[in-house]
Amino acid sequence: MHPAEAIHGDYGKFGPDDLVLMLTNSGETEELVRMLDSIRRTCRGLIAITSSADNTVARAADLVLDYGKVTEACPLGLAPSTSTTVML
């Protein structure tokens, strides 16, 4: 589920048997961070795939898959091509 859709009402689909897998390079994206309290209250657990175990999402997760710092292929570092490939 895209975080923007969750914030606009789709979050109601989550329940106590759901396990959330959150994919985030920085772990500090506002839309994801805003969801953390609700996820912790409502869902069975949270798994984070992220570039560091030391970010807001990782600290809230039950399990962190930390793939380390990567350099994006985009010369400006804006297009998340390398990080999304690593997450897959």
DSSP file (Angstrom, degrees, kcal/mol; ACC not computed):
  #  RESIDUE AA STRUCTURE BP1 BP2  ACC     N-H-->O    O-->H-N    N-H-->O    O-->H-N    TCO  KAPPA ALPHA  PHI   PSI    X-CA   Y-CA   Z-CA
    1    1 A M              0   0    0      0, 0.0    10,-0.0     0, 0.0     3,-0.0   0.000 360.0 360.0 360.0 133.3    0.0    0.0    0.0
    2    2 A H    >>  -     0   0    0      1,-0.1     4,-1.9     4,-0.0     3,-0.6  -0.545 360.0-127.8 -72.0 137.6    1.3    3.4   -0.9
    3    3 A P  H 3> S+     0   0    0      0, 0.0     4,-2.5     0, 0.0     5,-0.2   0.834 107.8  57.6 -59.5 -33.3    1.7    5.6    2.2
    4    4 A A  H 3> S+     0   0    0      1,-0.2     4,-1.2     2,-0.2     6,-0.1   0.893 108.0  47.3 -64.5 -37.5   -0.3    8.5    0.6
    5    5 A E  H <4>S+     0   0    0     -3,-0.6     5,-2.3     2,-0.2     6,-0.4   0.879 110.5  52.6 -69.2 -37.6   -3.3    6.1    0.1
    6    6 A A  H ><>S+     0   0    0     -4,-1.9     3,-1.6     4,-0.3     5,-1.5   0.931 108.2  49.9 -62.7 -45.5   -2.9    4.8    3.7
    7    7 A I  H 3<5S+     0   0    0     -4,-2.5    -1,-0.2     1,-0.3    -2,-0.2   0.815 107.5  56.3 -63.6 -30.0   -3.0    8.3    5.1
    8    8 A H  T 3<5S-     0   0    0     -4,-1.2    -1,-0.3    -5,-0.2    -2,-0.2   0.120 136.4 -70.9 -93.8  22.2   -6.2    9.1    3.1
    9    9 A G  T X 5S+     0   0    0     -3,-1.6     3,-1.5     0, 0.0    -3,-0.2   0.113 107.9 101.2 122.9 -23.2   -8.2    6.2    4.5
   10   10 A D  G > < +     0   0    0     -5,-2.3     3,-2.2     1,-0.3    -4,-0.3   0.681  65.8  83.1 -69.7 -14.5   -6.8    2.9    3.2
   11   11 A Y  G > <S+     0   0    0     -5,-1.5     3,-2.1    -6,-0.4    -1,-0.3   0.780  73.3  77.0 -57.7 -24.9   -5.1    2.4    6.5
   12   12 A G  G <  S+     0   0    0     -3,-1.5    -1,-0.3     1,-0.3    -2,-0.1   0.626  79.6  70.7 -61.4 -12.7   -8.4    1.0    7.7
   13   13 A K  G <  S+     0   0    0     -3,-2.2    -1,-0.3    -4,-0.1    -2,-0.2   0.692  79.0  96.0 -76.7 -18.9   -7.6   -2.2    5.8
   14   14 A F    <   +     0   0    0     -3,-2.1    29,-0.0    -4,-0.2     6,-0.0  -0.452  54.1 175.0 -73.5 145.2   -4.9   -3.1    8.3
   15   15 A G    >   -     0   0    0     -2,-0.1     3,-1.7     0, 0.0    29,-0.5  -0.829  47.0 -84.6-141.9-179.4   -5.8   -5.4   11.2
   16   16 A P  T 3  S+     0   0    0      0, 0.0    -2,-0.0     0, 0.0    27,-0.0   0.638 123.0  53.3 -67.5 -15.2   -4.3   -7.3   14.1
   17   17 A D  T 3  S+     0   0    0     26,-0.1     2,-0.3    27,-0.1    26,-0.1   0.437  88.2 106.3 -96.3   0.2   -3.2  -10.3   11.9
   18   18 A D    <   -     0   0    0     -3,-1.7    26,-2.3    24,-0.2    27,-1.0  -0.597  53.5-157.8 -87.4 140.2   -1.3   -8.1    9.4
   19   19 A L  E     -a   45   0A   0     -2,-0.3     2,-0.5    25,-0.2    27,-0.2  -0.974  16.7-143.6-112.0 124.5    2.5   -7.9    9.2
   20   20 A V  E     -a   46   0A   0     25,-2.5    27,-3.2    -2,-0.5     2,-0.6  -0.772   9.2-162.5 -96.2 130.7    3.7   -4.8    7.6
   21   21 A L  E     -a   47   0A   0     -2,-0.5     2,-0.5    25,-0.2    27,-0.2  -0.954  14.6-165.5-108.7 111.2    6.8   -4.8    5.3
   22   22 A M  E     -a   48   0A   0     25,-3.2    27,-2.8    -2,-0.6     2,-0.6  -0.875   6.5-160.7-106.6 125.4    8.0   -1.3    5.0
   23   23 A L  E     +a   49   0A   0     -2,-0.5     2,-0.3    25,-0.2    27,-0.2  -0.919  27.4 147.1-106.2 118.7   10.6   -0.4    2.2
   24   24 A T        -     0   0    0     25,-2.5    27,-0.5    -2,-0.6    -2,-0.1  -0.945  36.5-159.0-154.8 128.0   12.5    2.8    2.8
   25   25 A N  S    S+     0   0    0     -2,-0.3    26,-1.6    25,-0.2    27,-0.2   0.970  98.9  25.9 -70.2 -54.4   16.0    3.9    1.9
   26   26 A S  S    S-     0   0    0     24,-0.1    30,-0.2    25,-0.1    -1,-0.1   0.813  87.3-143.2 -82.0 -30.6   16.3    6.7    4.4
   27   27 A G  S    S+     0   0    0     28,-0.1    30,-1.7    22,-0.1    29,-0.3   0.615  83.9  85.8  74.8  11.4   13.8    5.6    7.0
   28   28 A E        +     0   0    0     28,-0.2     2,-0.1    27,-0.1    -1,-0.0   0.261  47.7 138.8-126.8   9.0   12.8    9.2    7.5
   29   29 A T    >>  -     0   0    0      1,-0.1     4,-2.7     2,-0.1     3,-0.6  -0.400  53.6-134.6 -62.1 127.3   10.2    9.7    4.9
   30   30 A E  H 3> S+     0   0    0      1,-0.3     4,-2.4     2,-0.2     5,-0.2   0.863 101.2  54.0 -54.8 -43.3    7.4   11.8    6.4
   31   31 A E  H 3> S+     0   0    0      1,-0.2     4,-0.6     2,-0.2    -1,-0.3   0.881 114.1  41.8 -61.8 -38.2    4.5    9.7    5.1
   32   32 A L  H X> S+     0   0    0     -3,-0.6     3,-1.0     2,-0.2     4,-0.7   0.917 112.4  52.3 -74.9 -44.2    6.0    6.5    6.5
   33   33 A V  H >< S+     0   0    0     -4,-2.7     3,-1.0     1,-0.3     4,-0.5   0.882 104.8  57.7 -60.1 -38.3    7.0    8.0    9.8
   34   34 A R  H 3< S+     0   0    0     -4,-2.4     4,-0.4    -5,-0.3    -1,-0.3   0.760 105.6  51.6 -63.5 -24.5    3.5    9.3   10.3
   35   35 A M  H <X S+     0   0    0     -3,-1.0     4,-2.5    -4,-0.6    -1,-0.2   0.639  85.8  87.7 -85.8 -15.8    2.1    5.8   10.0
   36   36 A L  H <X S+     0   0    0     -3,-1.0     4,-2.8    -4,-0.7     5,-0.2   0.883  85.6  48.9 -59.2 -47.1    4.4    4.1   12.6
   37   37 A D  H  > S+     0   0    0     -4,-0.5     4,-1.9     1,-0.2    -1,-0.2   0.923 114.2  46.8 -60.1 -43.6    2.3    4.7   15.7
   38   38 A S  H  > S+     0   0    0     -4,-0.4     4,-2.3     2,-0.2     5,-0.3   0.900 112.4  49.8 -65.3 -40.7   -0.8    3.4   14.0
   39   39 A I  H  X S+     0   0    0     -4,-2.5     4,-2.5     1,-0.2    -2,-0.2   0.931 110.3  50.3 -63.0 -45.3    1.0    0.3   12.7
   40   40 A R  H  < S+     0   0    0     -4,-2.8    -1,-0.2    -5,-0.2    -2,-0.2   0.861 116.1  42.6 -62.8 -35.5    2.5   -0.4   16.1
   41   41 A R  H  < S+     0   0    0     -4,-1.9    -1,-0.2    -5,-0.2    -2,-0.2   0.843 126.0  29.9 -77.4 -34.5   -1.0   -0.2   17.7
   42   42 A T  H  < S+     0   0    0     -4,-2.3   -24,-0.2    -5,-0.2    -3,-0.2   0.837 106.2  66.0 -98.9 -38.0   -2.9   -2.1   15.0
   43   43 A C  S  < S-     0   0    0     -4,-2.5   -24,-0.2    -5,-0.3   -26,-0.1  -0.443  74.9-120.9 -99.6 162.5   -0.7   -4.7   13.3
   44   44 A R  S    S-     0   0    0    -26,-2.3     2,-0.3   -29,-0.5   -25,-0.2   0.859  85.3 -32.8 -64.6 -38.1    1.0   -7.9   14.4
   45   45 A G  E     -a   19   0A   0    -27,-1.0   -25,-2.5    -6,-0.1     2,-0.4  -0.989  50.6-119.7-173.1 173.9    4.5   -6.5   13.5
   46   46 A L  E     -a   20   0A   0     -2,-0.3    16,-2.7   -27,-0.2    17,-1.4  -0.996  14.8-170.0-135.7 126.7    6.7   -4.4   11.3
   47   47 A I  E     -ab  21  63A   0    -27,-3.2   -25,-3.2    -2,-0.4     2,-0.5  -0.969  13.3-159.3-113.3 131.3    9.6   -5.4    9.2
   48   48 A A  E     -ab  22  64A   0     15,-2.6    17,-3.3    -2,-0.5     2,-0.6  -0.940  12.9-165.0-115.1 131.2   11.8   -2.7    7.7
   49   49 A I  E     +ab  23  65A   0    -27,-2.8   -25,-2.5    -2,-0.5     2,-0.3  -0.971  40.0 139.1-108.2 116.3   14.0   -3.0    4.7
   50   50 A T  E     - b   0  66A   0     15,-2.0    17,-2.2    -2,-0.6    18,-0.5  -0.917  64.8-105.4-154.0 170.1   16.3    0.1    4.8
   51   51 A S  S    S+     0   0    0    -26,-1.6     2,-0.3   -27,-0.5   -26,-0.1   0.556 100.4  25.2 -83.0  -7.5   19.8    1.4    4.4
   52   52 A S        -     0   0    0    -27,-0.2     3,-0.2    13,-0.1     6,-0.2  -0.993  57.9-142.2-156.2 145.1   20.5    1.7    8.1
   53   53 A A  S    S+     0   0    0     -2,-0.3     2,-0.5     1,-0.2    -1,-0.1   0.487  95.6  74.2 -83.0  -2.9   19.4    0.3   11.4
   54   54 A D  S    S+     0   0    0      4,-0.1     2,-0.3     5,-0.0    -1,-0.2  -0.570  75.1  91.9-113.2  67.1   19.7    3.8   12.9
   55   55 A N  S  > S-     0   0    0     -2,-0.5     4,-2.5    -3,-0.2     5,-0.2  -0.919  86.8 -95.0-145.8 172.8   16.7    5.6   11.5
   56   56 A T  H  > S+     0   0    0     -2,-0.3     4,-1.2   -29,-0.3   -28,-0.2   0.900 121.5  44.8 -61.2 -45.8   13.1    6.3   12.7
   57   57 A V  H  > S+     0   0    0    -30,-1.7     4,-1.0     1,-0.2     3,-0.5   0.932 113.6  50.1 -65.5 -45.3   11.5    3.4   10.8
   58   58 A A  H >4 S+     0   0    0      1,-0.2     3,-0.7     2,-0.2    -2,-0.2   0.896 107.8  53.1 -61.4 -41.0   14.2    0.9   11.7
   59   59 A R  H 3< S+     0   0    0     -4,-2.5    -1,-0.2     1,-0.2    -2,-0.2   0.796 111.2  47.3 -65.6 -27.1   13.9    1.8   15.4
   60   60 A A  H 3< S+     0   0    0     -4,-1.2    -1,-0.2    -3,-0.5    -2,-0.2   0.627  96.6  97.5 -86.1 -13.9   10.2    1.2   15.3
   61   61 A A    <<  -     0   0    0     -4,-1.0   -14,-0.2    -3,-0.7     3,-0.1  -0.351  66.1-145.6 -80.6 154.3   10.5   -2.1   13.5
   62   62 A D  S    S+     0   0    0    -16,-2.7     2,-0.3     1,-0.3   -15,-0.2   0.756  93.9  20.4 -81.8 -29.0   10.5   -5.6   15.0
   63   63 A L  E    S-b   47   0A   0    -17,-1.4   -15,-2.6     2,-0.0     2,-0.5  -0.994  71.8-159.9-143.1 133.9   12.9   -6.8   12.4
   64   64 A V  E     -b   48   0A   0     -2,-0.3     2,-0.8   -17,-0.2   -15,-0.2  -0.967   8.4-162.8-120.2 127.7   15.3   -4.7   10.3
   65   65 A L  E     -b   49   0A   0    -17,-3.3   -15,-2.0    -2,-0.5     2,-0.7  -0.904  19.3-166.9-104.2 100.8   16.9   -5.9    7.0
   66   66 A D  E     +b   50   0A   0     -2,-0.8   -15,-0.2   -17,-0.2   -13,-0.1  -0.805  15.8 179.1 -96.8 111.2   19.8   -3.3    6.7
   67   67 A Y        -     0   0    0    -17,-2.2   -16,-0.2    -2,-0.7    -1,-0.1   0.453  40.4-126.6 -93.8  -0.3   21.3   -3.4    3.3
   68   68 A G        -     0   0    0    -18,-0.5     2,-0.2     2,-0.0    -1,-0.2  -0.050  44.6 -34.7  83.2 173.7   23.8   -0.6    4.0
   69   69 A K        -     0   0    0     -3,-0.1     2,-0.3     2,-0.0   -17,-0.0  -0.498  61.0-175.9 -73.5 132.2   24.6    2.7    2.2
   70   70 A V        -     0   0    0     -2,-0.2     2,-0.6     0, 0.0    13,-0.1  -0.912  24.3-125.4-125.7 156.0   24.3    2.6   -1.6
   71   71 A T        -     0   0    0     -2,-0.3     2,-0.0    11,-0.1     6,-0.0  -0.898  28.7-126.9-101.5 123.7   25.0    5.2   -4.2
   72   72 A E        -     0   0    0     -2,-0.6     5,-0.1     1,-0.1     6,-0.1  -0.368  12.2-129.1 -67.4 147.9   22.1    5.9   -6.6
   73   73 A A  S    S+     0   0    0      6,-0.2    -1,-0.1     4,-0.1    -2,-0.0   0.803  84.9  95.5 -68.0 -29.8   22.8    5.6  -10.3
   74   74 A C  S >  S-     0   0    0      5,-0.6     3,-1.8     1,-0.2    -2,-0.1  -0.439  80.1-134.1 -62.5 129.4   21.3    9.0  -10.9
   75   75 A P  T 3  S+     0   0    0      0, 0.0    -1,-0.2     0, 0.0    -3,-0.0   0.773 108.1  47.9 -60.1 -24.5   24.2   11.6  -10.9
   76   76 A L  T 3  S-     0   0    0      3,-0.0    -2,-0.1     0, 0.0    -3,-0.1   0.517 109.4-125.1 -91.3  -6.0   22.1   13.9   -8.7
   77   77 A G  S <  S+     0   0    0     -3,-1.8    -5,-0.1    -5,-0.1    -4,-0.1   0.710  80.7 110.7  72.0  20.6   21.2   11.0   -6.3
   78   78 A L        +     0   0    0      1,-0.1    -1,-0.0    -6,-0.1    -5,-0.0   0.872  51.0  73.9 -96.9 -43.3   17.5   11.7   -6.7
   79   79 A A  S    S-     0   0    0      1,-0.1     2,-2.3    -7,-0.0    -5,-0.6  -0.625  77.0-138.8 -76.9 121.7   16.1    8.7   -8.7
   80   80 A P     >  +     0   0    0      0, 0.0     4,-1.1     0, 0.0     5,-0.1  -0.302  59.2 128.5 -80.3  58.6   16.0    5.7   -6.4
   81   81 A S  H  > S+     0   0    0     -2,-2.3     4,-1.6     2,-0.2     5,-0.1   0.932  72.1  39.8 -80.5 -46.9   17.2    3.1   -8.9
   82   82 A T  H  > S+     0   0    0     -3,-0.4     4,-2.3     2,-0.2     5,-0.2   0.939 117.4  48.0 -69.0 -47.0   20.0    1.5   -7.0
   83   83 A S  H  > S+     0   0    0      1,-0.2     4,-2.1     2,-0.2    -1,-0.2   0.892 112.4  48.5 -64.6 -39.5   18.2    1.4   -3.6
   84   84 A T  H  X S+     0   0    0     -4,-1.1     4,-1.7     2,-0.2    -1,-0.2   0.872 110.7  51.6 -69.4 -34.1   15.0    0.0   -5.0
   85   85 A T  H  < S+     0   0    0     -4,-1.6    -2,-0.2     2,-0.2    -1,-0.2   0.910 110.0  49.4 -65.3 -42.0   17.0   -2.7   -6.9
   86   86 A V  H  < S+     0   0    0     -4,-2.3    -2,-0.2     1,-0.2    -1,-0.2   0.895 108.0  54.2 -63.1 -40.3   18.8   -3.7   -3.7
   87   87 A M  H  <        0   0    0     -4,-2.1    -1,-0.2     1,-0.3    -2,-0.2   0.871 360.0 360.0 -63.6 -36.1   15.4   -3.9   -1.8
   88   88 A L     <        0   0    0     -4,-1.7    -1,-0.3    -5,-0.1    -2,-0.2   0.513 360.0 360.0 -65.8 360.0   14.1   -6.3   -4.5
